[in-house]
Amino acid sequence: MIKNPSKPALSKPKQNITSRISPFLMGLAYPLFRYLVLPFYFSRIEISGQEHLLKEGAVILAPTHRSRWDPLLVSYGAGRLVTGRDLRFMVTIDEMQGLQGWFLERLGCFPVNTRKRDVGSLRHGIELLEQQRMLVIFPEGNIIEGSEKVESIRSGLAYIGLQAEEAQPGLDVRVVPISICYDPPVPQWRSKASIVIGEPLAVENYCCKPLKNYAKKLRDDLQERLQELHSQNFNRSS
């Protein structure tokens, strides 16, 4: 594990964060949304770049965030019927409350507190990658409705990928940028959705010291690639 005075290695959190997949609930929810809810709401869903998705290994999917429909569309474009894999979503702690939180927890989601550095969630993200799972992190953090511009992405995704790669050299973590756009830009009944999946970034190319500098480099490269992908998708969709 890389040591750096400004960003120490993540210590074991006091609260144990977990995520899991309920075969029963996933078996109901996935086909319900894929074959009924999404086709009913959207007039058309276009997907390109699925050849960039990996069917095994440690993967972080990094989509733009323009609507509450985004997680469902990520599952539609990259979930079990496409890659044979169930996705694990990092979601805001506010979404993981009450009955909704109970369901989300059993559909592969786990909470992150975006208002402070959440060591427990970061540590769980690293553990999922070490288990060679496919993890979904929305790098912009919040929903940015209808925007062509990719907001400054947060550094947590880069640190999770780098820490996992350093803990298991050769893990070969890949970060896959994904653009999701709507026509009109703020989705409504019978609107169109477009999902474009870009070429992955190999995290091992950034595993150099000091960690802070290379985490920033990974973040900046992801920002650039995601912006290019999203601008092309946005202009094509509008």
C-alpha positions in Angstrom: 0.0 0.0 0.0 1.4 3.4 -0.9 2.3 5.7 2.0 1.9 9.4 1.6 1.8 12.0 4.4 -1.0 14.0 2.8 -3.1 10.9 2.0 -2.4 8.1 4.4 -3.4 4.5 3.6 -7.0 3.9 4.6 -7.3 2.5 8.1 -10.0 0.0 9.1 -13.2 2.0 9.7 -15.1 1.8 13.0 -18.4 1.0 11.1 -18.3 -2.0 8.8 -19.8 -1.1 5.4 -21.1 -4.0 3.3 -23.1 -4.6 0.1 -24.8 -7.7 -1.1 -27.0 -9.1 -3.8 -30.3 -10.7 -2.9 -30.8 -13.4 -5.7 -34.6 -13.2 -5.1 -34.9 -9.4 -5.3 -32.4 -9.0 -8.1 -34.2 -11.8 -10.0 -37.4 -9.7 -9.8 -36.0 -6.2 -10.1 -33.6 -6.6 -13.0 -36.1 -8.0 -15.6 -38.9 -5.7 -14.3 -36.9 -2.5 -15.0 -35.1 -3.8 -18.1 -38.1 -5.2 -20.0 -41.0 -3.2 -18.6 -40.2 0.1 -16.8 -37.4 1.5 -19.0 -39.1 0.5 -22.4 -42.4 1.9 -21.1 -40.9 5.3 -20.1 -38.4 5.9 -22.9 -39.3 5.8 -26.5 -35.8 4.6 -27.4 -32.6 3.6 -25.7 -29.4 3.6 -27.8 -26.2 2.0 -26.6 -22.7 2.0 -28.1 -19.3 0.9 -27.0 -20.4 -2.2 -25.1 -17.3 -4.0 -26.5 -15.3 -1.9 -23.9 -17.0 -3.7 -21.0 -15.0 -6.4 -19.3 -16.8 -9.6 -18.3 -14.3 -10.4 -15.6 -11.8 -8.6 -13.4 -11.8 -5.4 -11.2 -13.8 -2.7 -12.9 -15.0 0.8 -12.0 -17.8 2.2 -14.2 -17.7 6.0 -14.1 -20.9 7.4 -15.6 -22.0 11.0 -16.0 -25.0 11.8 -13.7 -27.9 13.7 -15.3 -31.0 12.0 -13.9 -32.3 9.6 -11.3 -32.8 7.2 -14.2 -29.0 6.9 -14.6 -28.4 3.9 -12.3 -31.1 1.9 -14.1 -29.6 2.8 -17.5 -26.1 1.8 -16.3 -27.6 -1.6 -15.3 -29.4 -1.8 -18.6 -26.3 -1.2 -20.6 -23.7 -3.1 -18.5 -25.6 -5.4 -16.1 -26.0 -9.1 -15.9 -27.6 -9.7 -19.3 -24.8 -7.8 -21.0 -21.7 -8.8 -19.0 -23.0 -11.6 -16.8 -22.2 -9.5 -13.8 -24.2 -7.8 -11.0 -23.1 -4.2 -10.4 -22.3 -2.7 -7.0 -23.3 1.0 -6.7 -21.8 3.6 -4.4 -24.7 5.9 -3.6 -25.2 8.9 -1.3 -26.1 8.1 2.3 -29.4 10.0 2.0 -30.6 7.5 -0.6 -30.0 4.6 1.8 -32.7 5.5 4.3 -35.9 3.7 5.2 -37.6 1.2 3.0 -35.8 2.4 -0.1 -32.5 1.9 1.6 -33.5 -1.7 2.6 -34.1 -2.6 -1.0 -31.1 -0.8 -2.3 -28.8 -2.5 0.2 -30.0 -5.9 -1.2 -29.5 -4.8 -4.8 -25.8 -4.2 -4.5 -25.7 -0.6 -3.2 -23.7 0.8 -0.3 -23.7 4.3 1.2 -21.1 7.1 1.0 -21.3 10.3 3.0 -20.4 13.0 0.4 -20.2 15.7 3.1 -17.0 14.3 4.7 -14.2 11.8 3.9 -16.0 8.5 4.4 -13.2 6.0 5.1 -15.6 3.1 5.6 -17.1 3.5 2.1 -13.8 4.0 0.4 -12.4 0.8 2.2 -15.4 -1.2 1.0 -14.9 0.0 -2.5 -11.4 -1.2 -2.4 -12.5 -4.6 -1.0 -15.0 -5.0 -3.9 -12.2 -4.4 -6.4 -10.0 -6.8 -4.6 -12.8 -9.4 -5.1 -12.8 -8.5 -8.8 -16.3 -7.0 -8.8 -17.7 -4.4 -11.1 -18.2 -1.2 -9.1 -20.2 1.9 -10.2 -19.2 5.3 -9.0 -20.7 8.6 -10.3 -17.6 10.7 -10.3 -19.4 14.1 -10.4 -21.1 13.2 -7.1 -24.5 14.9 -7.7 -27.1 15.0 -10.5 -26.3 17.8 -12.9 -29.5 18.1 -15.0 -29.2 18.7 -18.7 -25.6 19.8 -18.8 -23.1 19.2 -21.5 -20.2 20.1 -19.2 -18.8 17.4 -16.9 -18.4 18.9 -13.5 -15.1 18.6 -11.6 -15.0 15.0 -10.6 -14.1 13.9 -7.1 -10.8 12.2 -6.1 -12.4 9.3 -4.3 -12.7 7.1 -7.4 -9.0 7.5 -8.2 -7.9 6.7 -4.7 -10.1 3.6 -4.5 -8.6 2.3 -7.8 -5.0 3.1 -6.8 -5.3 1.7 -3.3 -6.8 -1.6 -4.7 -4.1 -1.9 -7.3 -1.3 -1.3 -4.8 -2.8 -3.8 -2.3 -2.9 -6.4 -5.0 -0.2 -5.7 -7.7 -1.4 -7.1 -11.0 -5.1 -6.7 -10.1 -5.4 -4.7 -13.3 -8.2 -2.3 -12.2 -9.9 -0.6 -15.2 -11.9 2.6 -15.1 -14.6 2.8 -17.8 -16.0 6.2 -18.7 -19.7 6.3 -19.6 -21.8 9.1 -21.0 -25.6 9.1 -20.4 -27.6 11.7 -22.3 -31.3 12.4 -22.9 -33.4 14.0 -25.6 -34.7 16.4 -24.3 -31.7 16.9 -22.0 -33.9 16.6 -18.9 -35.8 13.3 -19.4 -39.5 13.2 -19.5 -42.2 10.7 -20.7 -41.2 9.1 -24.0 -37.9 10.9 -24.2 -34.8 9.2 -25.7 -31.8 8.0 -23.9 -28.3 7.5 -25.3 -25.5 5.5 -23.5 -22.0 5.7 -24.8 -19.3 3.5 -23.2 -15.7 4.6 -23.7 -12.3 2.8 -23.7 -11.1 1.9 -20.2 -8.2 3.6 -18.3 -5.7 1.1 -16.8 -5.1 2.1 -13.2 -1.8 0.3 -13.1 -0.3 3.0 -15.4 -0.8 5.5 -12.5 0.7 3.4 -9.7 3.7 5.6 -8.9 4.7 7.7 -6.0 3.7 10.1 -4.7 0.1 8.9 -4.6 -1.4 12.4 -4.4 0.2 13.4 -7.8 -0.8 10.3 -9.6 -4.3 10.2 -8.2 -4.7 13.7 -9.6 -3.3 12.6 -12.9 -5.8 9.7 -13.1 -8.6 12.0 -12.1 -7.6 14.6 -14.7 -7.3 12.0 -17.5 -10.7 10.5 -16.6 -12.2 14.1 -16.6 -10.8 14.7 -20.0 -12.0 11.4 -21.5 -15.4 11.7 -19.9 -15.9 15.2 -21.2 -14.9 14.3 -24.7 -17.2 11.3 -24.7 -20.1 13.3 -23.1 -19.8 16.2 -25.5 -20.0 13.9 -28.5 -23.0 12.1 -27.0 -24.8 15.3 -26.0 -24.4 16.9 -29.4 -25.6 13.8 -31.1 -28.6 13.4 -28.8 -29.8 17.0 -28.9 
